[in-house]
Amino acid sequence: MDSQQQADRFLTVITEHKGLIYKVAHLYCYHDEDRKDLIQEIIFQLWRSFGNYNEQYKLSTWLYKISLNVAISYYRKDKSRGPAALPLTDDIINLLPGAEQDGTEQNIRLLQRFVNELPPLDRALMILYLEEKTHREMAEILGLTTTNIATKISRVKEKLKQKFSTINH
């Protein structure tokens, strides 16, 4: 594939999967300018790695892996950016399938706030969990074993359940 074809293919991939990139950026950055910087950095790193993409793996797995790694590095580099934004956009609400129909907007807002308070790796894990990725896919993306994924999910869900129980008492 020549460089123009590769560039065209890359733009198609980014256009088709921009929601994934925006979700990651919204959960790791509070300010619009920081989000724009993170999105730009994610796209830059995706472009740098695009020639190395192995088509035996799902494209979304590859995109998540790079996006989350860039976001976690970005977050750790400068924690002064503050927590992720609390207001939910339609893109973020779509993290929870069927959430709009359930009428549980308050619970969704609380869930996002609690997920935002998690350490970066746990936050990444919950993004993938809410996207209904399999344990195997999560393990590939995060570089963990499937057993470790199951254990971490269980622990994070317990933490979130405790946070919700303190609100309801």
DSSP file with accessible surface (Angstrom, degrees, kcal/mol):
  #  RESIDUE AA STRUCTURE BP1 BP2  ACC     N-H-->O    O-->H-N    N-H-->O    O-->H-N    TCO  KAPPA ALPHA  PHI   PSI    X-CA   Y-CA   Z-CA
    1    1 A M              0   0  146      0, 0.0     2,-0.0     0, 0.0     0, 0.0   0.000 360.0 360.0 360.0 128.7    0.0    0.0    0.0
    2    2 A D     >  -     0   0   90      1,-0.1     4,-2.5     4,-0.0     5,-0.2  -0.235 360.0 -98.9 -76.7 171.8    1.5    3.4   -1.0
    3    3 A S  H  > S+     0   0   98      1,-0.2     4,-2.4     2,-0.2     5,-0.2   0.853 122.3  51.7 -64.2 -34.2    1.6    6.3    1.4
    4    4 A Q  H  > S+     0   0  113      2,-0.2     4,-2.6     1,-0.2    -1,-0.2   0.921 111.2  47.6 -68.5 -41.5   -1.5    8.0    0.0
    5    5 A Q  H  > S+     0   0  106      2,-0.2     4,-2.7     1,-0.2    -2,-0.2   0.907 112.5  49.9 -64.1 -40.6   -3.5    4.8    0.3
    6    6 A Q  H  X S+     0   0   52     -4,-2.5     4,-2.6     2,-0.2    -2,-0.2   0.917 111.3  48.5 -64.4 -42.1   -2.2    4.3    3.9
    7    7 A A  H  X S+     0   0   28     -4,-2.4     4,-2.5     2,-0.2    -2,-0.2   0.921 112.7  48.2 -63.6 -42.9   -3.1    7.9    4.8
    8    8 A D  H  X S+     0   0   77     -4,-2.6     4,-2.0     2,-0.2    -2,-0.2   0.919 112.5  48.4 -63.4 -43.9   -6.6    7.5    3.3
    9    9 A R  H  X S+     0   0   92     -4,-2.7     4,-2.4     2,-0.2    -2,-0.2   0.915 110.9  51.5 -62.6 -41.8   -7.1    4.2    5.1
   10   10 A F  H  X S+     0   0   14     -4,-2.6     4,-2.8     1,-0.2     5,-0.2   0.935 108.8  50.0 -61.9 -45.9   -5.9    5.8    8.4
   11   11 A L  H  X S+     0   0  103     -4,-2.5     4,-2.5     1,-0.2    -1,-0.2   0.890 110.3  51.1 -61.7 -37.2   -8.4    8.7    8.0
   12   12 A T  H  X S+     0   0   62     -4,-2.0     4,-2.7     2,-0.2    -1,-0.2   0.938 110.7  48.1 -64.3 -45.2  -11.2    6.2    7.4
   13   13 A V  H  X S+     0   0    1     -4,-2.4     4,-1.7     2,-0.2    -2,-0.2   0.934 113.1  47.7 -61.2 -47.0  -10.3    4.3   10.5
   14   14 A I  H  X S+     0   0   22     -4,-2.8     4,-0.5     1,-0.2    -1,-0.2   0.926 112.9  48.8 -62.1 -43.6  -10.1    7.5   12.6
   15   15 A T  H >< S+     0   0   88     -4,-2.5     3,-0.8    -5,-0.2     4,-0.2   0.930 113.4  46.5 -62.3 -43.5  -13.4    8.7   11.3
   16   16 A E  H 3< S+     0   0  125     -4,-2.7    -1,-0.2     1,-0.2    -2,-0.2   0.773 123.3  33.8 -70.7 -25.4  -15.1    5.3   11.9
   17   17 A H  H >X S+     0   0   48     -4,-1.7     4,-1.4    -5,-0.2     3,-0.7   0.153  77.3 114.9-119.4  20.7  -13.7    5.1   15.5
   18   18 A K  H <X S+     0   0  107     -3,-0.8     4,-2.7    -4,-0.5     5,-0.2   0.837  72.2  63.9 -63.9 -29.1  -13.6    8.7   16.7
   19   19 A G  H 3> S+     0   0   25     -4,-0.2     4,-2.5     1,-0.2    -1,-0.2   0.894 100.4  52.1 -60.1 -39.3  -16.2    7.9   19.4
   20   20 A L  H <> S+     0   0   18     -3,-0.7     4,-2.0     2,-0.2    -1,-0.2   0.936 110.9  46.8 -61.7 -45.8  -13.8    5.5   21.0
   21   21 A I  H  X S+     0   0    3     -4,-1.4     4,-2.5     1,-0.2    -2,-0.2   0.921 112.5  49.7 -64.6 -42.8  -11.0    8.2   21.1
   22   22 A Y  H  X S+     0   0   87     -4,-2.7     4,-2.8     1,-0.2    -1,-0.2   0.892 108.4  53.2 -65.5 -39.5  -13.4   10.8   22.5
   23   23 A K  H  X S+     0   0   28     -4,-2.5     4,-1.6    -5,-0.2    -1,-0.2   0.938 110.9  46.3 -60.7 -45.8  -14.7    8.5   25.2
   24   24 A V  H  X S+     0   0    0     -4,-2.0     4,-0.8     1,-0.2     3,-0.3   0.949 114.3  47.6 -62.2 -47.6  -11.2    7.8   26.4
   25   25 A A  H >X S+     0   0    0     -4,-2.5     4,-1.6     1,-0.2     3,-0.8   0.902 109.4  53.5 -62.5 -40.3  -10.3   11.5   26.3
   26   26 A H  H 3< S+     0   0   31     -4,-2.8    59,-0.7     1,-0.2    -1,-0.2   0.831 109.3  49.0 -64.7 -31.8  -13.4   12.5   28.2
   27   27 A L  H 3< S+     0   0    4     -4,-1.6    57,-0.4    -3,-0.3    -1,-0.2   0.609 117.8  39.1 -85.6  -8.8  -12.7   10.1   31.0
   28   28 A Y  H << S+     0   0    2     -4,-0.8     2,-0.4    -3,-0.8    -2,-0.2   0.554 111.2  54.2-114.7 -11.1   -9.1   11.3   31.4
   29   29 A C     <  -     0   0    0     -4,-1.6    56,-1.2    -5,-0.1    -1,-0.2  -0.987  48.6-170.2-131.9 139.4   -9.2   15.1   30.9
   30   30 A Y  S    S+     0   0  106     51,-0.4     2,-0.2    -2,-0.4    -1,-0.1   0.891  71.3  62.8 -88.6 -46.1  -11.3   17.7   32.6
   31   31 A H  S  > S-     0   0   93     50,-0.3     4,-2.5     1,-0.1     5,-0.2  -0.605  78.4-129.1 -90.4 144.9  -10.6   20.8   30.5
   32   32 A D  H  > S+     0   0  100     -2,-0.2     4,-2.7     1,-0.2     5,-0.2   0.886 109.4  51.6 -54.9 -44.3  -11.5   21.1   26.8
   33   33 A E  H  > S+     0   0  116      1,-0.2     4,-2.2     2,-0.2    -1,-0.2   0.895 110.3  48.4 -64.5 -39.6   -8.0   22.2   25.8
   34   34 A D  H  > S+     0   0   32      2,-0.2     4,-2.7     1,-0.2    -1,-0.2   0.901 110.9  51.6 -65.7 -39.6   -6.5   19.2   27.6
   35   35 A R  H  X S+     0   0   26     -4,-2.5     4,-3.1     2,-0.2     5,-0.2   0.925 109.4  49.7 -61.7 -43.8   -9.0   16.9   25.9
   36   36 A K  H  X S+     0   0  120     -4,-2.7     4,-2.5     1,-0.2    -1,-0.2   0.912 111.4  49.2 -61.5 -42.1   -8.0   18.3   22.5
   37   37 A D  H  X S+     0   0   74     -4,-2.2     4,-2.5     2,-0.2    -2,-0.2   0.918 112.6  47.5 -62.4 -43.8   -4.3   17.9   23.3
   38   38 A L  H  X S+     0   0    0     -4,-2.7     4,-2.9     2,-0.2    -2,-0.2   0.928 111.3  50.1 -65.2 -43.9   -4.9   14.3   24.4
   39   39 A I  H  X S+     0   0   24     -4,-3.1     4,-2.7     1,-0.2     5,-0.2   0.932 111.7  49.1 -59.1 -44.3   -7.0   13.5   21.3
   40   40 A Q  H  X S+     0   0  134     -4,-2.5     4,-2.6    -5,-0.2    -2,-0.2   0.922 112.1  48.2 -61.8 -41.8   -4.3   15.0   19.1
   41   41 A E  H  X S+     0   0   76     -4,-2.5     4,-2.6     2,-0.2    -2,-0.2   0.905 111.2  50.4 -67.2 -39.8   -1.6   12.9   21.0
   42   42 A I  H  X S+     0   0    0     -4,-2.9     4,-2.6     2,-0.2    -2,-0.2   0.947 112.4  46.5 -61.5 -48.0   -3.7    9.7   20.6
   43   43 A I  H  X S+     0   0   54     -4,-2.7     4,-2.6     1,-0.2    -2,-0.2   0.917 111.9  51.7 -63.6 -39.7   -4.2   10.3   16.9
   44   44 A F  H  X S+     0   0  101     -4,-2.6     4,-2.5    -5,-0.2    -1,-0.2   0.936 111.9  45.8 -61.1 -45.9   -0.5   11.0   16.5
   45   45 A Q  H  X S+     0   0   39     -4,-2.6     4,-1.6     1,-0.2    -1,-0.2   0.865 111.3  52.8 -67.8 -35.2    0.5    7.8   18.3
   46   46 A L  H  X S+     0   0    0     -4,-2.6     4,-1.1    -5,-0.2    -1,-0.2   0.918 110.2  48.5 -63.2 -42.1   -2.1    5.8   16.2
   47   47 A W  H >X S+     0   0  108     -4,-2.6     3,-0.6     1,-0.2     4,-0.5   0.929 109.5  51.8 -63.5 -43.9   -0.6    7.2   13.0
   48   48 A R  H 3< S+     0   0  157     -4,-2.5    -1,-0.2     1,-0.2     3,-0.2   0.840 118.8  37.5 -60.4 -33.2    3.0    6.4   14.2
   49   49 A S  H >< S+     0   0   34     -4,-1.6     3,-1.7    -5,-0.2     4,-0.4   0.516  89.6  95.5 -95.5  -8.0    1.8    2.8   14.9
   50   50 A F  H X< S+     0   0   18     -4,-1.1     3,-1.5    -3,-0.6    -1,-0.2   0.861  80.8  54.9 -57.7 -39.5   -0.5    2.4   11.9
   51   51 A G  T 3< S+     0   0   55     -4,-0.5    -1,-0.3     1,-0.3    -2,-0.1   0.729 107.7  52.0 -66.5 -19.0    2.0    0.7    9.7
   52   52 A N  T <  S+     0   0  136     -3,-1.7    -1,-0.3    -4,-0.1    -2,-0.2   0.402  77.2 128.6 -97.2   0.3    2.6   -1.9   12.4
   53   53 A Y    <   -     0   0   41     -3,-1.5     2,-0.7    -4,-0.4     6,-0.1  -0.393  52.2-144.5 -61.6 129.2   -1.0   -2.9   12.9
   54   54 A N    >   -     0   0   73     -2,-0.1     3,-2.1     1,-0.1     8,-0.1  -0.870   0.8-151.2 -98.5 113.8   -1.4   -6.6   12.7
   55   55 A E  T 3  S+     0   0  147     -2,-0.7    -1,-0.1     1,-0.3     4,-0.1   0.534  87.0  78.7 -68.7  -3.5   -4.7   -7.4   11.0
   56   56 A Q  T 3  S+     0   0  143      2,-0.1    -1,-0.3     3,-0.0     2,-0.3   0.707  90.1  67.8 -74.4 -16.5   -5.1  -10.7   12.8
   57   57 A Y  S <  S-     0   0  108     -3,-2.1     2,-0.1     1,-0.1     3,-0.0  -0.729 101.4 -95.0-100.5 152.9   -6.2   -8.6   15.8
   58   58 A K     >  -     0   0  109     -2,-0.3     4,-1.9     1,-0.1     5,-0.2  -0.402  28.3-132.8 -63.9 138.8   -9.5   -6.7   16.0
   59   59 A L  H  > S+     0   0   25      1,-0.2     4,-2.8     2,-0.2     5,-0.2   0.904 106.1  54.6 -60.7 -41.5   -9.0   -3.1   15.0
   60   60 A S  H  > S+     0   0   20      1,-0.2     4,-2.7     2,-0.2    -1,-0.2   0.875 105.7  53.2 -64.5 -33.6  -10.9   -1.8   18.0
   61   61 A T  H  > S+     0   0    6      2,-0.2     4,-2.5     1,-0.2    -1,-0.2   0.947 111.3  45.7 -64.3 -46.0   -8.6   -3.8   20.4
   62   62 A W  H  X S+     0   0   35     -4,-1.9     4,-2.2     1,-0.2     5,-0.3   0.929 113.8  49.3 -61.8 -44.5   -5.6   -2.2   18.8
   63   63 A L  H  X S+     0   0    0     -4,-2.8     4,-2.7     1,-0.2     5,-0.2   0.914 112.5  47.1 -62.7 -45.5   -7.2    1.3   18.9
   64   64 A Y  H  X S+     0   0    4     -4,-2.7     4,-3.1    -5,-0.2     5,-0.4   0.917 109.5  54.3 -61.9 -44.0   -8.2    0.9   22.6
   65   65 A K  H  X S+     0   0   85     -4,-2.5     4,-2.1    -5,-0.2    -2,-0.2   0.950 115.3  37.8 -58.0 -49.4   -4.7   -0.4   23.5
   66   66 A I  H  X S+     0   0   22     -4,-2.2     4,-2.7     2,-0.2     5,-0.3   0.946 117.4  50.5 -68.6 -45.8   -3.0    2.6   22.1
   67   67 A S  H  X S+     0   0    0     -4,-2.7     4,-2.5    -5,-0.3    -2,-0.2   0.924 114.1  43.8 -59.5 -46.3   -5.6    5.2   23.2
   68   68 A L  H  X S+     0   0    0     -4,-3.1     4,-2.9    -5,-0.2     5,-0.2   0.905 113.0  51.3 -69.1 -40.0   -5.7    4.0   26.8
   69   69 A N  H  X S+     0   0   74     -4,-2.1     4,-2.3    -5,-0.4    -2,-0.2   0.926 112.9  45.8 -62.4 -42.5   -1.9    3.7   27.0
   70   70 A V  H  X S+     0   0   20     -4,-2.7     4,-2.8     2,-0.2    -2,-0.2   0.936 114.2  48.9 -64.7 -43.9   -1.5    7.3   25.7
   71   71 A A  H  X S+     0   0    0     -4,-2.5     4,-2.8    -5,-0.3    -2,-0.2   0.912 111.5  48.4 -63.6 -43.3   -4.3    8.5   28.0
   72   72 A I  H  X S+     0   0   12     -4,-2.9     4,-2.6     2,-0.2     5,-0.2   0.935 113.9  46.5 -64.4 -43.3   -2.8    6.9   31.1
   73   73 A S  H  X S+     0   0   78     -4,-2.3     4,-2.1    -5,-0.2    -2,-0.2   0.922 113.4  49.4 -62.7 -42.9    0.7    8.3   30.3
   74   74 A Y  H  X S+     0   0   16     -4,-2.8     4,-1.2     2,-0.2    -2,-0.2   0.924 112.6  47.7 -61.8 -44.2   -0.8   11.7   29.7
   75   75 A Y  H  < S+     0   0   42     -4,-2.8     3,-0.3     1,-0.2    -2,-0.2   0.919 113.8  46.1 -64.1 -46.0   -2.7   11.6   33.0
   76   76 A R  H  < S+     0   0  151     -4,-2.6     3,-0.4     1,-0.2    -1,-0.2   0.829 104.6  63.0 -68.3 -31.6    0.3   10.4   34.9
   77   77 A K  H  < S+     0   0  158     -4,-2.1     2,-0.2     1,-0.3    -1,-0.2   0.873 123.5  10.5 -62.5 -37.6    2.6   13.0   33.3
   78   78 A D    ><  +     0   0   62     -4,-1.2     3,-1.4    -3,-0.3    -1,-0.3  -0.694  58.6 175.8-148.2  90.0    0.6   15.9   34.8
   79   79 A K  G >  S+     0   0  136     -3,-0.4     3,-1.7     1,-0.3    -1,-0.1   0.610  71.2  85.9 -70.6  -9.5   -2.0   15.2   37.4
   80   80 A S  G 3   +     0   0   97      1,-0.3    -1,-0.3    -5,-0.0    -5,-0.0   0.614  65.5  84.9 -69.2  -6.4   -2.6   18.9   37.7
   81   81 A R  G <  S-     0   0   33     -3,-1.4   -51,-0.4    -6,-0.2   -50,-0.3   0.687  96.0-134.9 -66.7 -17.2   -5.0   18.6   34.9
   82   82 A G    <   -     0   0   26     -3,-1.7   -52,-0.3   -52,-0.1    -1,-0.2  -0.133  34.3 -42.1  87.3 174.7   -7.7   17.7   37.4
   83   83 A P  S    S-     0   0   83      0, 0.0     3,-0.1     0, 0.0   -55,-0.1  -0.224  74.5 -80.8 -71.9 166.9  -10.2   14.9   37.3
   84   84 A A        -     0   0    1    -57,-0.4   -54,-0.3    32,-0.3   -57,-0.1  -0.194  63.2 -79.0 -62.9 159.9  -12.2   14.0   34.2
   85   85 A A        -     0   0    9    -56,-1.2    -1,-0.1   -59,-0.7    31,-0.1  -0.308  31.4-151.9 -64.0 141.9  -15.2   16.1   33.5
   86   86 A L        +     0   0   88     -3,-0.1    -1,-0.1     2,-0.1    27,-0.1   0.838  69.4  91.7 -83.6 -36.1  -18.4   15.4   35.4
   87   87 A P  S    S-     0   0   87      0, 0.0     2,-0.4     0, 0.0    -2,-0.1  -0.390  73.8-136.1 -62.8 137.3  -20.9   16.5   32.8
   88   88 A L        -     0   0   22     -2,-0.1     2,-0.2     4,-0.1    -2,-0.1  -0.787  14.2-159.5 -96.6 134.3  -22.0   13.7   30.6
   89   89 A T     >  -     0   0   52     -2,-0.4     4,-2.6     1,-0.1     3,-0.2  -0.601  38.5-101.4 -97.5 169.8  -22.3   14.0   26.9
   90   90 A D  H  > S+     0   0  124      1,-0.2     4,-1.9    -2,-0.2    -1,-0.1   0.882 123.4  57.8 -58.8 -36.0  -24.3   11.6   24.8
   91   91 A D  H  4 S+     0   0   68      1,-0.2    -1,-0.2     2,-0.2     4,-0.1   0.913 109.5  43.2 -60.8 -42.3  -21.1    9.9   23.8
   92   92 A I  H >4 S+     0   0    6     -3,-0.2     3,-2.3     1,-0.2     4,-0.3   0.912 109.4  56.2 -72.5 -40.4  -20.3    9.1   27.4
   93   93 A I  H >< S+     0   0   22     -4,-2.6     3,-2.0     1,-0.3     6,-0.3   0.884  96.5  66.8 -58.3 -32.7  -23.8    8.1   28.3
   94   94 A N  T 3< S+     0   0   79     -4,-1.9    -1,-0.3     1,-0.3    -2,-0.2   0.570  77.4  83.3 -68.3  -5.4  -23.5    5.5   25.5
   95   95 A L  T <  S+     0   0   11     -3,-2.3    -1,-0.3     1,-0.2    -2,-0.2   0.820  88.9  58.1 -61.8 -29.5  -20.9    3.7   27.6
   96   96 A L  S X  S-     0   0   35     -3,-2.0     3,-2.2    -4,-0.3     4,-0.3  -0.873  95.6-130.0-105.0 105.9  -23.8    2.1   29.3
   97   97 A P  T 3  S+     0   0   80      0, 0.0    -2,-0.1     0, 0.0    -3,-0.1  -0.277  90.2   4.1 -56.8 130.5  -26.0    0.3   26.9
   98   98 A G  T 3> S+     0   0   29      1,-0.1     4,-1.3    -4,-0.1     3,-0.4   0.571  88.9 133.1  75.7   8.1  -29.7    1.2   27.3
   99   99 A A  H <>> +     0   0    4     -3,-2.2     5,-0.8    -6,-0.3     4,-0.6   0.892  66.1  54.9 -62.4 -39.2  -28.9    3.9   29.9
  100  100 A E  H >45S+     0   0   95     -4,-0.3     3,-0.6     1,-0.2    -1,-0.2   0.868 108.0  49.7 -64.5 -33.7  -31.0    6.6   28.4
  101  101 A Q  H 345S+     0   0  143     -3,-0.4    -1,-0.2     1,-0.2    -2,-0.2   0.797 100.7  63.5 -75.5 -27.1  -34.1    4.4   28.4
  102  102 A D  H 3<5S-     0   0  110     -4,-1.3    -1,-0.2    -3,-0.3    -2,-0.2   0.674  96.5-134.3 -72.8 -18.4  -33.7    3.4   32.0
  103  103 A G  T <<5 +     0   0   68     -4,-0.6     3,-0.3    -3,-0.6    -3,-0.1   0.808  65.5 128.9  70.1  27.7  -34.2    6.9   33.3
  104  104 A T     >< +     0   0   49     -5,-0.8     4,-2.3     1,-0.2     5,-0.2  -0.204  14.1 138.5-108.3  43.2  -31.2    6.5   35.7
  105  105 A E  H  > S+     0   0  100      1,-0.2     4,-2.6     2,-0.2     5,-0.2   0.886  71.0  53.8 -57.8 -39.4  -29.4    9.6   34.7
  106  106 A Q  H  > S+     0   0  126     -3,-0.3     4,-2.4     1,-0.2    -1,-0.2   0.929 109.8  47.5 -62.6 -42.6  -28.5   10.4   38.3
  107  107 A N  H  > S+     0   0   78      2,-0.2     4,-2.7     1,-0.2    -1,-0.2   0.874 110.5  52.7 -66.4 -34.9  -26.9    6.9   38.8
  108  108 A I  H  X S+     0   0   11     -4,-2.3     4,-2.8     2,-0.2    -2,-0.2   0.930 109.2  49.0 -65.8 -42.6  -25.0    7.3   35.5
  109  109 A R  H  X S+     0   0   92     -4,-2.6     4,-2.4     1,-0.2    -2,-0.2   0.918 112.8  47.6 -62.7 -42.7  -23.6   10.6   36.7
  110  110 A L  H  X S+     0   0   12     -4,-2.4     4,-2.9     2,-0.2     5,-0.2   0.922 110.7  51.9 -63.5 -43.5  -22.6    9.1   40.0
  111  111 A L  H  X S+     0   0   30     -4,-2.7     4,-2.9     1,-0.2     5,-0.2   0.938 110.2  48.2 -59.6 -45.1  -21.1    6.1   38.2
  112  112 A Q  H  X S+     0   0   12     -4,-2.8     4,-2.7     2,-0.2    -1,-0.2   0.933 111.7  50.0 -62.9 -42.2  -19.0    8.4   36.0
  113  113 A R  H  X S+     0   0   91     -4,-2.4     4,-1.1     1,-0.2    -2,-0.2   0.941 113.3  45.8 -60.2 -45.1  -17.9   10.4   39.0
  114  114 A F  H  < S+     0   0    5     -4,-2.9     4,-0.4     1,-0.2     3,-0.4   0.896 112.6  49.8 -67.1 -39.2  -16.8    7.3   40.9
  115  115 A V  H >< S+     0   0    5     -4,-2.9     3,-1.6     1,-0.2    -1,-0.2   0.916 106.8  56.4 -65.0 -39.4  -15.1    5.8   37.8
  116  116 A N  H 3< S+     0   0    6     -4,-2.7   -32,-0.3     1,-0.3    -1,-0.2   0.791 103.0  55.9 -61.3 -27.6  -13.2    9.2   37.4
  117  117 A E  T 3< S+     0   0  101     -4,-1.1    -1,-0.3    -3,-0.4    -2,-0.2   0.564  88.7 100.5 -82.6  -8.8  -11.9    8.8   41.0
  118  118 A L  S <  S-     0   0    7     -3,-1.6     5,-0.0    -4,-0.4    -3,-0.0  -0.368  87.8 -92.1 -73.6 156.0  -10.4    5.4   40.2
  119  119 A P     >  -     0   0   65      0, 0.0     4,-2.5     0, 0.0     5,-0.2  -0.283  48.0-100.2 -60.1 156.2   -6.7    5.0   39.5
  120  120 A P  H  > S+     0   0   13      0, 0.0     4,-2.4     0, 0.0     5,-0.2   0.848 120.7  48.3 -52.5 -43.6   -5.8    5.2   35.8
  121  121 A L  H  > S+     0   0   47      1,-0.2     4,-2.5     2,-0.2     5,-0.1   0.930 113.2  47.3 -66.5 -41.7   -5.6    1.4   35.2
  122  122 A D  H  > S+     0   0   16      2,-0.2     4,-2.4    -3,-0.2    -1,-0.2   0.882 110.9  52.9 -65.5 -36.2   -8.8    0.7   36.9
  123  123 A R  H  X S+     0   0    1     -4,-2.5     4,-2.2     2,-0.2    -2,-0.2   0.937 109.3  48.5 -63.6 -44.8  -10.5    3.5   35.0
  124  124 A A  H  X S+     0   0    0     -4,-2.4     4,-2.1    -5,-0.2    -2,-0.2   0.925 110.2  52.6 -60.3 -42.6   -9.3    2.0   31.7
  125  125 A L  H  X S+     0   0    1     -4,-2.5     4,-2.6     1,-0.2    -1,-0.2   0.918 109.2  48.7 -59.9 -43.3  -10.6   -1.4   32.9
  126  126 A M  H  X S+     0   0    5     -4,-2.4     4,-2.9     2,-0.2    -1,-0.2   0.861 106.5  56.3 -69.4 -33.9  -14.0    0.0   33.6
  127  127 A I  H  X S+     0   0    2     -4,-2.2     4,-1.3     2,-0.2    -1,-0.2   0.958 112.6  42.5 -58.3 -47.7  -14.2    1.8   30.2
  128  128 A L  H  <>S+     0   0    0     -4,-2.1     5,-2.3     2,-0.2    -2,-0.2   0.894 113.3  52.3 -67.5 -38.6  -13.6   -1.6   28.5
  129  129 A Y  H ><5S+     0   0   79     -4,-2.6     3,-1.8     1,-0.2    -1,-0.2   0.935 110.0  48.0 -62.5 -45.3  -16.0   -3.3   30.9
  130  130 A L  H 3<5S+     0   0   27     -4,-2.9    -1,-0.2     1,-0.3    -2,-0.2   0.755 106.4  57.9 -69.9 -22.0  -18.8   -0.8   30.1
  131  131 A E  T 3<5S-     0   0   51     -4,-1.3    -1,-0.3    -5,-0.2    -2,-0.2   0.380 116.5-119.9 -83.0   0.6  -18.0   -1.3   26.4
  132  132 A E  T < 5 +     0   0  141     -3,-1.8    -3,-0.2     1,-0.2     2,-0.2   0.819  51.9 167.2  63.7  36.5  -18.8   -5.0   27.0
  133  133 A K      < -     0   0   29     -5,-2.3    -1,-0.2     1,-0.1     2,-0.1  -0.508  38.3-109.9 -73.6 150.2  -15.3   -6.2   25.9
  134  134 A T     >  -     0   0   69     -2,-0.2     4,-2.7     1,-0.1     5,-0.2  -0.349  26.2-109.4 -74.5 162.5  -14.5   -9.8   26.8
  135  135 A H  H  > S+     0   0   80      1,-0.2     4,-2.5     2,-0.2     5,-0.2   0.880 121.7  53.8 -59.7 -36.9  -12.0  -10.6   29.5
  136  136 A R  H  > S+     0   0  156      2,-0.2     4,-2.3     1,-0.2    -1,-0.2   0.924 109.2  46.9 -63.7 -44.8   -9.7  -11.8   26.7
  137  137 A E  H  > S+     0   0   17      2,-0.2     4,-2.4     1,-0.2    -2,-0.2   0.919 112.6  49.9 -63.6 -42.8  -10.0   -8.5   24.8
  138  138 A M  H  X S+     0   0    1     -4,-2.7     4,-2.8     1,-0.2     6,-0.2   0.908 109.6  51.7 -61.8 -41.4   -9.4   -6.5   28.0
  139  139 A A  H  X>S+     0   0   10     -4,-2.5     4,-1.6    -5,-0.2     5,-1.3   0.914 110.7  48.1 -61.9 -43.3   -6.3   -8.6   28.7
  140  140 A E  H  <5S+     0   0   53     -4,-2.3    -1,-0.2     2,-0.2    -2,-0.2   0.920 115.2  44.9 -61.8 -44.7   -4.9   -8.0   25.2
  141  141 A I  H  <5S+     0   0    1     -4,-2.4    -2,-0.2     1,-0.2    -1,-0.2   0.921 122.8  34.1 -67.9 -43.9   -5.5   -4.3   25.5
  142  142 A L  H  <5S-     0   0   23     -4,-2.8    -1,-0.2    -5,-0.2    -2,-0.2   0.524 104.2-120.7 -94.3  -6.4   -4.2   -3.8   29.0
  143  143 A G  T  <5S+     0   0   59     -4,-1.6     2,-0.3     1,-0.2    -3,-0.2   0.857  71.2 121.6  72.2  33.0   -1.4   -6.4   28.9
  144  144 A L      < -     0   0   45     -5,-1.3    -1,-0.2    -6,-0.2     2,-0.2  -0.756  67.1 -97.2-118.3 170.3   -2.8   -8.4   31.8
  145  145 A T     >  -     0   0   87     -2,-0.3     4,-2.3     1,-0.1     5,-0.1  -0.512  31.7-117.3 -82.6 158.8   -3.9  -12.0   32.2
  146  146 A T  H  > S+     0   0   66      1,-0.2     4,-2.4     2,-0.2     5,-0.2   0.868 117.6  53.9 -64.5 -33.8   -7.6  -12.9   31.9
  147  147 A T  H  > S+     0   0  101      2,-0.2     4,-2.4     1,-0.2    -1,-0.2   0.926 108.5  48.5 -64.1 -43.6   -7.5  -14.1   35.5
  148  148 A N  H  > S+     0   0   61      2,-0.2     4,-2.9     1,-0.2     5,-0.2   0.893 109.9  53.0 -62.9 -39.8   -6.0  -10.7   36.6
  149  149 A I  H  X S+     0   0    0     -4,-2.3     4,-2.9     2,-0.2     5,-0.2   0.948 109.3  48.3 -59.9 -48.8   -8.8   -8.9   34.6
  150  150 A A  H  X S+     0   0   40     -4,-2.4     4,-2.2     1,-0.2    -2,-0.2   0.919 113.8  47.0 -60.4 -42.6  -11.5  -11.0   36.4
  151  151 A T  H  X S+     0   0   53     -4,-2.4     4,-2.3     2,-0.2    -1,-0.2   0.939 113.4  47.6 -64.4 -47.1  -10.0  -10.3   39.8
  152  152 A K  H  X S+     0   0   50     -4,-2.9     4,-2.9     2,-0.2     5,-0.2   0.907 111.0  51.1 -62.5 -42.9   -9.6   -6.5   39.1
  153  153 A I  H  X S+     0   0    7     -4,-2.9     4,-2.9    -5,-0.2     5,-0.2   0.937 109.9  50.3 -60.1 -44.9  -13.1   -6.2   37.8
  154  154 A S  H  X S+     0   0   79     -4,-2.2     4,-2.0    -5,-0.2    -2,-0.2   0.928 113.3  45.5 -59.5 -44.4  -14.5   -7.9   40.8
  155  155 A R  H  X S+     0   0  165     -4,-2.3     4,-2.3     2,-0.2    -1,-0.2   0.909 113.9  47.9 -67.0 -42.9  -12.5   -5.6   43.1
  156  156 A V  H  X S+     0   0    2     -4,-2.9     4,-2.8     2,-0.2     5,-0.2   0.926 110.8  51.4 -66.1 -42.2  -13.4   -2.4   41.2
  157  157 A K  H  X S+     0   0   93     -4,-2.9     4,-2.7    -5,-0.2    -1,-0.2   0.906 109.7  50.8 -61.4 -37.8  -17.1   -3.4   41.1
  158  158 A E  H  X S+     0   0   87     -4,-2.0     4,-2.4    -5,-0.2    -1,-0.2   0.920 109.9  49.5 -65.6 -42.7  -17.0   -3.9   44.9
  159  159 A K  H  X S+     0   0   88     -4,-2.3     4,-2.2     2,-0.2    -2,-0.2   0.925 113.0  47.0 -59.4 -45.5  -15.4   -0.5   45.4
  160  160 A L  H  X S+     0   0   11     -4,-2.8     4,-2.5     2,-0.2    -2,-0.2   0.908 110.1  52.7 -65.4 -39.9  -18.1    1.1   43.2
  161  161 A K  H  X S+     0   0  133     -4,-2.7     4,-2.4     1,-0.2    -1,-0.2   0.917 109.1  50.0 -61.7 -41.2  -20.8   -0.7   45.0
  162  162 A Q  H  X S+     0   0  108     -4,-2.4     4,-1.8     2,-0.2    -1,-0.2   0.909 109.4  51.2 -64.0 -40.8  -19.5    0.6   48.4
  163  163 A K  H  X S+     0   0   66     -4,-2.2     4,-1.2     1,-0.2    -2,-0.2   0.917 111.2  47.7 -63.9 -41.4  -19.4    4.1   47.0
  164  164 A F  H  X S+     0   0   43     -4,-2.5     4,-1.9     1,-0.2     3,-0.2   0.893 108.6  54.8 -65.3 -37.3  -23.0    3.8   45.9
  165  165 A S  H  < S+     0   0   52     -4,-2.4     4,-0.4     1,-0.2    -1,-0.2   0.849 104.2  54.0 -67.5 -31.6  -24.1    2.4   49.2
  166  166 A T  H  < S+     0   0  100     -4,-1.8     3,-0.4     1,-0.2    -1,-0.2   0.838 109.0  49.6 -70.2 -29.2  -22.6    5.4   51.1
  167  167 A I  H  < S+     0   0   75     -4,-1.2    -2,-0.2    -3,-0.2    -1,-0.2   0.876 110.2  50.1 -71.9 -38.7  -24.7    7.7   48.9
  168  168 A N     <        0   0  114     -4,-1.9    -1,-0.2    -5,-0.1    -2,-0.2   0.441 360.0 360.0 -83.7   0.4  -27.9    5.7   49.5
  169  169 A H              0   0  192     -3,-0.4    -3,-0.0    -4,-0.4    -4,-0.0  -0.659 360.0 360.0-109.4 360.0  -27.5    5.7   53.3
